[in-house]
Amino acid sequence: MNRRDKARPFVPTEIHVGIVTDEKGAIGILSIMTTEGLLEITLDRQAADAIVRAIGSIRIKLETTET
């Protein structure tokens, strides 16, 4: 599938983080205000680690393409 078959990416304008705790433990909430509206994602430890790794990979690629 090429890029034009997908929805356009949301552009973040604000990012907030929070934690909610209940009897099962803590869960993170990542709230991203975008040009298209609010995107909220709940994260457990495994999901948060995966996002950190993904962002690290993106950062490396961005650093190698900067002029």
PyMOL Python script that loads the backbone (N, CA, C, O; Angstrom):
from pymol import cmd

cmd.read_pdbstr("""\
ATOM      1  N   MET A   1       0.856  -1.176   0.000  1.00  0.00           N
ATOM      2  CA  MET A   1       0.000   0.000   0.000  1.00  0.00           C
ATOM      3  C   MET A   1       0.902   1.239   0.000  1.00  0.00           C
ATOM      4  O   MET A   1       1.826   1.341   0.807  1.00  0.00           O
ATOM      5  N   ASN A   2       0.634   2.155  -0.889  1.00  0.00           N
ATOM      6  CA  ASN A   2       1.452   3.367  -0.904  1.00  0.00           C
ATOM      7  C   ASN A   2       0.823   4.455  -0.049  1.00  0.00           C
ATOM      8  O   ASN A   2      -0.329   4.340   0.369  1.00  0.00           O
ATOM      9  N   ARG A   3       1.568   5.485   0.202  1.00  0.00           N
ATOM     10  CA  ARG A   3       1.176   6.536   1.153  1.00  0.00           C
ATOM     11  C   ARG A   3      -0.140   7.214   0.781  1.00  0.00           C
ATOM     12  O   ARG A   3      -0.893   7.575   1.685  1.00  0.00           O
ATOM     13  N   ARG A   4      -0.452   7.401  -0.474  1.00  0.00           N
ATOM     14  CA  ARG A   4      -1.668   8.135  -0.829  1.00  0.00           C
ATOM     15  C   ARG A   4      -2.940   7.346  -0.519  1.00  0.00           C
ATOM     16  O   ARG A   4      -4.033   7.912  -0.522  1.00  0.00           O
ATOM     17  N   ASP A   5      -2.805   6.021  -0.247  1.00  0.00           N
ATOM     18  CA  ASP A   5      -3.956   5.208   0.136  1.00  0.00           C
ATOM     19  C   ASP A   5      -4.307   5.351   1.611  1.00  0.00           C
ATOM     20  O   ASP A   5      -5.354   4.872   2.047  1.00  0.00           O
ATOM     21  N   LYS A   6      -3.447   6.001   2.377  1.00  0.00           N
ATOM     22  CA  LYS A   6      -3.659   6.143   3.816  1.00  0.00           C
ATOM     23  C   LYS A   6      -4.162   7.544   4.141  1.00  0.00           C
ATOM     24  O   LYS A   6      -4.045   8.470   3.338  1.00  0.00           O
ATOM     25  N   ALA A   7      -4.725   7.674   5.342  1.00  0.00           N
ATOM     26  CA  ALA A   7      -5.158   8.987   5.814  1.00  0.00           C
ATOM     27  C   ALA A   7      -3.940   9.875   6.035  1.00  0.00           C
ATOM     28  O   ALA A   7      -2.855   9.379   6.339  1.00  0.00           O
ATOM     29  N   ARG A   8      -4.111  11.159   5.888  1.00  0.00           N
ATOM     30  CA  ARG A   8      -3.015  12.097   6.139  1.00  0.00           C
ATOM     31  C   ARG A   8      -2.650  12.042   7.617  1.00  0.00           C
ATOM     32  O   ARG A   8      -3.521  11.829   8.460  1.00  0.00           O
ATOM     33  N   PRO A   9      -1.370  12.232   7.943  1.00  0.00           N
ATOM     34  CA  PRO A   9      -0.975  12.192   9.362  1.00  0.00           C
ATOM     35  C   PRO A   9      -1.493  13.421  10.117  1.00  0.00           C
ATOM     36  O   PRO A   9      -1.602  14.514   9.562  1.00  0.00           O
ATOM     37  N   PHE A  10      -1.804  13.208  11.386  1.00  0.00           N
ATOM     38  CA  PHE A  10      -2.199  14.312  12.251  1.00  0.00           C
ATOM     39  C   PHE A  10      -0.963  15.099  12.636  1.00  0.00           C
ATOM     40  O   PHE A  10       0.097  14.509  12.844  1.00  0.00           O
ATOM     41  N   VAL A  11      -1.069  16.414  12.736  1.00  0.00           N
ATOM     42  CA  VAL A  11       0.039  17.260  13.152  1.00  0.00           C
ATOM     43  C   VAL A  11      -0.176  17.619  14.621  1.00  0.00           C
ATOM     44  O   VAL A  11      -1.147  18.301  14.948  1.00  0.00           O
ATOM     45  N   PRO A  12       0.725  17.168  15.526  1.00  0.00           N
ATOM     46  CA  PRO A  12       0.554  17.478  16.948  1.00  0.00           C
ATOM     47  C   PRO A  12       0.747  18.955  17.226  1.00  0.00           C
ATOM     48  O   PRO A  12       1.655  19.587  16.685  1.00  0.00           O
ATOM     49  N   THR A  13      -0.118  19.506  18.078  1.00  0.00           N
ATOM     50  CA  THR A  13       0.029  20.903  18.486  1.00  0.00           C
ATOM     51  C   THR A  13       0.260  21.019  19.989  1.00  0.00           C
ATOM     52  O   THR A  13       0.772  22.034  20.462  1.00  0.00           O
ATOM     53  N   GLU A  14      -0.117  19.979  20.748  1.00  0.00           N
ATOM     54  CA  GLU A  14       0.064  19.932  22.207  1.00  0.00           C
ATOM     55  C   GLU A  14       0.165  18.483  22.620  1.00  0.00           C
ATOM     56  O   GLU A  14      -0.497  17.625  22.037  1.00  0.00           O
ATOM     57  N   ILE A  15       0.991  18.195  23.626  1.00  0.00           N
ATOM     58  CA  ILE A  15       1.094  16.839  24.164  1.00  0.00           C
ATOM     59  C   ILE A  15       1.023  16.901  25.681  1.00  0.00           C
ATOM     60  O   ILE A  15       1.723  17.691  26.314  1.00  0.00           O
ATOM     61  N   HIS A  16       0.165  16.054  26.262  1.00  0.00           N
ATOM     62  CA  HIS A  16       0.028  15.962  27.718  1.00  0.00           C
ATOM     63  C   HIS A  16       0.119  14.493  28.112  1.00  0.00           C
ATOM     64  O   HIS A  16      -0.264  13.608  27.346  1.00  0.00           O
ATOM     65  N   VAL A  17       0.631  14.246  29.312  1.00  0.00           N
ATOM     66  CA  VAL A  17       0.701  12.883  29.823  1.00  0.00           C
ATOM     67  C   VAL A  17       0.066  12.824  31.202  1.00  0.00           C
ATOM     68  O   VAL A  17       0.050  13.810  31.939  1.00  0.00           O
ATOM     69  N   GLY A  18      -0.451  11.666  31.534  1.00  0.00           N
ATOM     70  CA  GLY A  18      -1.047  11.467  32.848  1.00  0.00           C
ATOM     71  C   GLY A  18      -0.999   9.997  33.223  1.00  0.00           C
ATOM     72  O   GLY A  18      -0.695   9.140  32.393  1.00  0.00           O
ATOM     73  N   ILE A  19      -1.298   9.717  34.467  1.00  0.00           N
ATOM     74  CA  ILE A  19      -1.338   8.359  34.987  1.00  0.00           C
ATOM     75  C   ILE A  19      -2.659   8.161  35.727  1.00  0.00           C
ATOM     76  O   ILE A  19      -3.081   9.025  36.497  1.00  0.00           O
ATOM     77  N   VAL A  20      -3.295   7.043  35.496  1.00  0.00           N
ATOM     78  CA  VAL A  20      -4.505   6.656  36.207  1.00  0.00           C
ATOM     79  C   VAL A  20      -4.193   5.349  36.929  1.00  0.00           C
ATOM     80  O   VAL A  20      -3.624   4.426  36.345  1.00  0.00           O
ATOM     81  N   THR A  21      -4.568   5.280  38.194  1.00  0.00           N
ATOM     82  CA  THR A  21      -4.291   4.085  38.992  1.00  0.00           C
ATOM     83  C   THR A  21      -5.596   3.523  39.542  1.00  0.00           C
ATOM     84  O   THR A  21      -6.462   4.258  40.016  1.00  0.00           O
ATOM     85  N   ASP A  22      -5.712   2.203  39.467  1.00  0.00           N
ATOM     86  CA  ASP A  22      -6.844   1.529  40.102  1.00  0.00           C
ATOM     87  C   ASP A  22      -6.317   0.264  40.775  1.00  0.00           C
ATOM     88  O   ASP A  22      -5.108   0.095  40.928  1.00  0.00           O
ATOM     89  N   GLU A  23      -7.229  -0.625  41.177  1.00  0.00           N
ATOM     90  CA  GLU A  23      -6.803  -1.826  41.882  1.00  0.00           C
ATOM     91  C   GLU A  23      -5.951  -2.755  41.028  1.00  0.00           C
ATOM     92  O   GLU A  23      -5.250  -3.610  41.570  1.00  0.00           O
ATOM     93  N   LYS A  24      -5.993  -2.610  39.721  1.00  0.00           N
ATOM     94  CA  LYS A  24      -5.186  -3.437  38.818  1.00  0.00           C
ATOM     95  C   LYS A  24      -3.801  -2.848  38.572  1.00  0.00           C
ATOM     96  O   LYS A  24      -2.932  -3.525  38.022  1.00  0.00           O
ATOM     97  N   GLY A  25      -3.583  -1.597  38.972  1.00  0.00           N
ATOM     98  CA  GLY A  25      -2.291  -0.954  38.758  1.00  0.00           C
ATOM     99  C   GLY A  25      -2.433   0.370  38.031  1.00  0.00           C
ATOM    100  O   GLY A  25      -3.510   0.965  37.984  1.00  0.00           O
ATOM    101  N   ALA A  26      -1.329   0.813  37.471  1.00  0.00           N
ATOM    102  CA  ALA A  26      -1.302   2.120  36.791  1.00  0.00           C
ATOM    103  C   ALA A  26      -1.354   1.937  35.277  1.00  0.00           C
ATOM    104  O   ALA A  26      -0.879   0.945  34.725  1.00  0.00           O
ATOM    105  N   ILE A  27      -1.941   2.923  34.639  1.00  0.00           N
ATOM    106  CA  ILE A  27      -1.979   2.980  33.177  1.00  0.00           C
ATOM    107  C   ILE A  27      -1.660   4.417  32.780  1.00  0.00           C
ATOM    108  O   ILE A  27      -2.159   5.363  33.390  1.00  0.00           O
ATOM    109  N   GLY A  28      -0.837   4.573  31.769  1.00  0.00           N
ATOM    110  CA  GLY A  28      -0.488   5.912  31.291  1.00  0.00           C
ATOM    111  C   GLY A  28      -1.485   6.388  30.255  1.00  0.00           C
ATOM    112  O   GLY A  28      -2.068   5.596  29.515  1.00  0.00           O
ATOM    113  N   ILE A  29      -1.665   7.681  30.216  1.00  0.00           N
ATOM    114  CA  ILE A  29      -2.522   8.289  29.195  1.00  0.00           C
ATOM    115  C   ILE A  29      -1.701   9.339  28.464  1.00  0.00           C
ATOM    116  O   ILE A  29      -1.167  10.267  29.072  1.00  0.00           O
ATOM    117  N   LEU A  30      -1.611   9.180  27.172  1.00  0.00           N
ATOM    118  CA  LEU A  30      -0.922  10.132  26.310  1.00  0.00           C
ATOM    119  C   LEU A  30      -1.996  10.874  25.524  1.00  0.00           C
ATOM    120  O   LEU A  30      -2.699  10.273  24.712  1.00  0.00           O
ATOM    121  N   SER A  31      -2.125  12.171  25.760  1.00  0.00           N
ATOM    122  CA  SER A  31      -3.118  12.995  25.071  1.00  0.00           C
ATOM    123  C   SER A  31      -2.391  13.914  24.110  1.00  0.00           C
ATOM    124  O   SER A  31      -1.522  14.692  24.504  1.00  0.00           O
ATOM    125  N   ILE A  32      -2.758  13.814  22.851  1.00  0.00           N
ATOM    126  CA  ILE A  32      -2.118  14.622  21.818  1.00  0.00           C
ATOM    127  C   ILE A  32      -3.192  15.447  21.120  1.00  0.00           C
ATOM    128  O   ILE A  32      -4.067  14.898  20.449  1.00  0.00           O
ATOM    129  N   MET A  33      -3.123  16.761  21.279  1.00  0.00           N
ATOM    130  CA  MET A  33      -4.018  17.638  20.534  1.00  0.00           C
ATOM    131  C   MET A  33      -3.401  17.805  19.147  1.00  0.00           C
ATOM    132  O   MET A  33      -2.220  18.128  19.015  1.00  0.00           O
ATOM    133  N   THR A  34      -4.204  17.584  18.133  1.00  0.00           N
ATOM    134  CA  THR A  34      -3.714  17.696  16.759  1.00  0.00           C
ATOM    135  C   THR A  34      -4.545  18.719  15.999  1.00  0.00           C
ATOM    136  O   THR A  34      -5.535  19.250  16.502  1.00  0.00           O
ATOM    137  N   THR A  35      -4.116  18.971  14.792  1.00  0.00           N
ATOM    138  CA  THR A  35      -4.865  19.884  13.932  1.00  0.00           C
ATOM    139  C   THR A  35      -6.230  19.318  13.574  1.00  0.00           C
ATOM    140  O   THR A  35      -7.099  20.054  13.105  1.00  0.00           O
ATOM    141  N   GLU A  36      -6.435  18.011  13.789  1.00  0.00           N
ATOM    142  CA  GLU A  36      -7.710  17.367  13.486  1.00  0.00           C
ATOM    143  C   GLU A  36      -8.542  17.062  14.724  1.00  0.00           C
ATOM    144  O   GLU A  36      -9.675  16.595  14.600  1.00  0.00           O
ATOM    145  N   GLY A  37      -8.003  17.317  15.924  1.00  0.00           N
ATOM    146  CA  GLY A  37      -8.738  17.030  17.143  1.00  0.00           C
ATOM    147  C   GLY A  37      -7.869  16.304  18.155  1.00  0.00           C
ATOM    148  O   GLY A  37      -6.657  16.180  17.975  1.00  0.00           O
ATOM    149  N   LEU A  38      -8.497  15.828  19.216  1.00  0.00           N
ATOM    150  CA  LEU A  38      -7.790  15.180  20.315  1.00  0.00           C
ATOM    151  C   LEU A  38      -7.615  13.688  20.046  1.00  0.00           C
ATOM    152  O   LEU A  38      -8.552  12.998  19.646  1.00  0.00           O
ATOM    153  N   LEU A  39      -6.401  13.212  20.272  1.00  0.00           N
ATOM    154  CA  LEU A  39      -6.075  11.797  20.171  1.00  0.00           C
ATOM    155  C   LEU A  39      -5.587  11.353  21.539  1.00  0.00           C
ATOM    156  O   LEU A  39      -4.574  11.854  22.026  1.00  0.00           O
ATOM    157  N   GLU A  40      -6.299  10.411  22.171  1.00  0.00           N
ATOM    158  CA  GLU A  40      -5.893   9.915  23.481  1.00  0.00           C
ATOM    159  C   GLU A  40      -5.554   8.444  23.360  1.00  0.00           C
ATOM    160  O   GLU A  40      -6.292   7.660  22.761  1.00  0.00           O
ATOM    161  N   ILE A  41      -4.407   8.083  23.949  1.00  0.00           N
ATOM    162  CA  ILE A  41      -3.918   6.717  23.888  1.00  0.00           C
ATOM    163  C   ILE A  41      -3.625   6.257  25.304  1.00  0.00           C
ATOM    164  O   ILE A  41      -2.941   6.955  26.052  1.00  0.00           O
ATOM    165  N   THR A  42      -4.137   5.084  25.687  1.00  0.00           N
ATOM    166  CA  THR A  42      -3.785   4.521  26.986  1.00  0.00           C
ATOM    167  C   THR A  42      -2.648   3.527  26.777  1.00  0.00           C
ATOM    168  O   THR A  42      -2.626   2.779  25.800  1.00  0.00           O
ATOM    169  N   LEU A  43      -1.708   3.536  27.715  1.00  0.00           N
ATOM    170  CA  LEU A  43      -0.498   2.737  27.565  1.00  0.00           C
ATOM    171  C   LEU A  43      -0.184   1.952  28.827  1.00  0.00           C
ATOM    172  O   LEU A  43      -0.209   2.496  29.931  1.00  0.00           O
ATOM    173  N   ASP A  44       0.110   0.668  28.657  1.00  0.00           N
ATOM    174  CA  ASP A  44       0.717  -0.078  29.748  1.00  0.00           C
ATOM    175  C   ASP A  44       2.235   0.012  29.546  1.00  0.00           C
ATOM    176  O   ASP A  44       2.699   0.655  28.605  1.00  0.00           O
ATOM    177  N   ARG A  45       2.990  -0.619  30.411  1.00  0.00           N
ATOM    178  CA  ARG A  45       4.453  -0.512  30.340  1.00  0.00           C
ATOM    179  C   ARG A  45       4.993  -1.017  29.002  1.00  0.00           C
ATOM    180  O   ARG A  45       5.884  -0.400  28.417  1.00  0.00           O
ATOM    181  N   GLN A  46       4.459  -2.130  28.521  1.00  0.00           N
ATOM    182  CA  GLN A  46       4.932  -2.710  27.264  1.00  0.00           C
ATOM    183  C   GLN A  46       4.654  -1.769  26.090  1.00  0.00           C
ATOM    184  O   GLN A  46       5.525  -1.575  25.242  1.00  0.00           O
ATOM    185  N   ALA A  47       3.480  -1.193  26.029  1.00  0.00           N
ATOM    186  CA  ALA A  47       3.145  -0.266  24.952  1.00  0.00           C
ATOM    187  C   ALA A  47       3.996   1.001  25.030  1.00  0.00           C
ATOM    188  O   ALA A  47       4.441   1.515  24.003  1.00  0.00           O
ATOM    189  N   ALA A  48       4.222   1.503  26.243  1.00  0.00           N
ATOM    190  CA  ALA A  48       5.052   2.700  26.412  1.00  0.00           C
ATOM    191  C   ALA A  48       6.483   2.423  25.939  1.00  0.00           C
ATOM    192  O   ALA A  48       7.088   3.263  25.272  1.00  0.00           O
ATOM    193  N   ASP A  49       7.021   1.256  26.281  1.00  0.00           N
ATOM    194  CA  ASP A  49       8.363   0.896  25.828  1.00  0.00           C
ATOM    195  C   ASP A  49       8.435   0.812  24.307  1.00  0.00           C
ATOM    196  O   ASP A  49       9.411   1.257  23.703  1.00  0.00           O
ATOM    197  N   ALA A  50       7.411   0.246  23.693  1.00  0.00           N
ATOM    198  CA  ALA A  50       7.379   0.133  22.232  1.00  0.00           C
ATOM    199  C   ALA A  50       7.353   1.510  21.576  1.00  0.00           C
ATOM    200  O   ALA A  50       8.017   1.731  20.563  1.00  0.00           O
ATOM    201  N   ILE A  51       6.587   2.435  22.151  1.00  0.00           N
ATOM    202  CA  ILE A  51       6.532   3.792  21.588  1.00  0.00           C
ATOM    203  C   ILE A  51       7.874   4.497  21.752  1.00  0.00           C
ATOM    204  O   ILE A  51       8.324   5.195  20.843  1.00  0.00           O
ATOM    205  N   VAL A  52       8.511   4.321  22.899  1.00  0.00           N
ATOM    206  CA  VAL A  52       9.835   4.930  23.109  1.00  0.00           C
ATOM    207  C   VAL A  52      10.824   4.402  22.065  1.00  0.00           C
ATOM    208  O   VAL A  52      11.590   5.179  21.495  1.00  0.00           O
ATOM    209  N   ARG A  53      10.813   3.090  21.809  1.00  0.00           N
ATOM    210  CA  ARG A  53      11.710   2.522  20.796  1.00  0.00           C
ATOM    211  C   ARG A  53      11.388   3.059  19.402  1.00  0.00           C
ATOM    212  O   ARG A  53      12.293   3.363  18.624  1.00  0.00           O
ATOM    213  N   ALA A  54      10.109   3.175  19.092  1.00  0.00           N
ATOM    214  CA  ALA A  54       9.709   3.688  17.775  1.00  0.00           C
ATOM    215  C   ALA A  54      10.148   5.132  17.589  1.00  0.00           C
ATOM    216  O   ALA A  54      10.644   5.501  16.524  1.00  0.00           O
ATOM    217  N   ILE A  55       9.968   5.953  18.626  1.00  0.00           N
ATOM    218  CA  ILE A  55      10.384   7.353  18.538  1.00  0.00           C
ATOM    219  C   ILE A  55      11.903   7.443  18.419  1.00  0.00           C
ATOM    220  O   ILE A  55      12.418   8.285  17.683  1.00  0.00           O
ATOM    221  N   GLY A  56      12.621   6.584  19.137  1.00  0.00           N
ATOM    222  CA  GLY A  56      14.080   6.551  19.019  1.00  0.00           C
ATOM    223  C   GLY A  56      14.511   6.242  17.598  1.00  0.00           C
ATOM    224  O   GLY A  56      15.448   6.852  17.084  1.00  0.00           O
ATOM    225  N   SER A  57      13.838   5.304  16.963  1.00  0.00           N
ATOM    226  CA  SER A  57      14.145   4.950  15.578  1.00  0.00           C
ATOM    227  C   SER A  57      13.879   6.126  14.634  1.00  0.00           C
ATOM    228  O   SER A  57      14.666   6.397  13.727  1.00  0.00           O
ATOM    229  N   ILE A  58      12.766   6.813  14.859  1.00  0.00           N
ATOM    230  CA  ILE A  58      12.441   7.987  14.039  1.00  0.00           C
ATOM    231  C   ILE A  58      13.495   9.070  14.234  1.00  0.00           C
ATOM    232  O   ILE A  58      13.937   9.684  13.263  1.00  0.00           O
ATOM    233  N   ARG A  59      13.906   9.315  15.491  1.00  0.00           N
ATOM    234  CA  ARG A  59      14.915  10.348  15.775  1.00  0.00           C
ATOM    235  C   ARG A  59      16.216  10.055  15.039  1.00  0.00           C
ATOM    236  O   ARG A  59      16.823  10.961  14.467  1.00  0.00           O
ATOM    237  N   ILE A  60      16.649   8.801  15.048  1.00  0.00           N
ATOM    238  CA  ILE A  60      17.894   8.436  14.353  1.00  0.00           C
ATOM    239  C   ILE A  60      17.771   8.740  12.867  1.00  0.00           C
ATOM    240  O   ILE A  60      18.690   9.297  12.266  1.00  0.00           O
ATOM    241  N   LYS A  61      16.641   8.376  12.275  1.00  0.00           N
ATOM    242  CA  LYS A  61      16.434   8.628  10.847  1.00  0.00           C
ATOM    243  C   LYS A  61      16.372  10.117  10.552  1.00  0.00           C
ATOM    244  O   LYS A  61      16.890  10.565   9.529  1.00  0.00           O
ATOM    245  N   LEU A  62      15.744  10.894  11.435  1.00  0.00           N
ATOM    246  CA  LEU A  62      15.685  12.346  11.237  1.00  0.00           C
ATOM    247  C   LEU A  62      17.067  12.971  11.340  1.00  0.00           C
ATOM    248  O   LEU A  62      17.404  13.869  10.567  1.00  0.00           O
ATOM    249  N   GLU A  63      17.872  12.501  12.294  1.00  0.00           N
ATOM    250  CA  GLU A  63      19.217  13.046  12.458  1.00  0.00           C
ATOM    251  C   GLU A  63      20.100  12.766  11.264  1.00  0.00           C
ATOM    252  O   GLU A  63      20.959  13.580  10.924  1.00  0.00           O
ATOM    253  N   THR A  64      19.902  11.621  10.618  1.00  0.00           N
ATOM    254  CA  THR A  64      20.747  11.279   9.472  1.00  0.00           C
ATOM    255  C   THR A  64      20.298  11.975   8.197  1.00  0.00           C
ATOM    256  O   THR A  64      21.057  12.034   7.230  1.00  0.00           O
ATOM    257  N   THR A  65      19.059  12.511   8.177  1.00  0.00           N
ATOM    258  CA  THR A  65      18.580  13.202   6.987  1.00  0.00           C
ATOM    259  C   THR A  65      18.686  14.717   7.109  1.00  0.00           C
ATOM    260  O   THR A  65      18.438  15.430   6.137  1.00  0.00           O
ATOM    261  N   GLU A  66      19.054  15.226   8.305  1.00  0.00           N
ATOM    262  CA  GLU A  66      19.188  16.672   8.475  1.00  0.00           C
ATOM    263  C   GLU A  66      20.406  17.161   7.720  1.00  0.00           C
ATOM    264  O   GLU A  66      21.414  16.464   7.604  1.00  0.00           O
ATOM    265  N   THR A  67      20.288  18.376   7.210  1.00  0.00           N
ATOM    266  CA  THR A  67      21.426  18.960   6.484  1.00  0.00           C
ATOM    267  C   THR A  67      22.073  20.070   7.281  1.00  0.00           C
ATOM    268  O   THR A  67      23.045  20.672   6.824  1.00  0.00           O
TER     269      THR A  67
END
""", "prot")
cmd.dss("prot")
cmd.show_as("cartoon", "prot")
cmd.util.cbc("prot")
cmd.orient("prot")
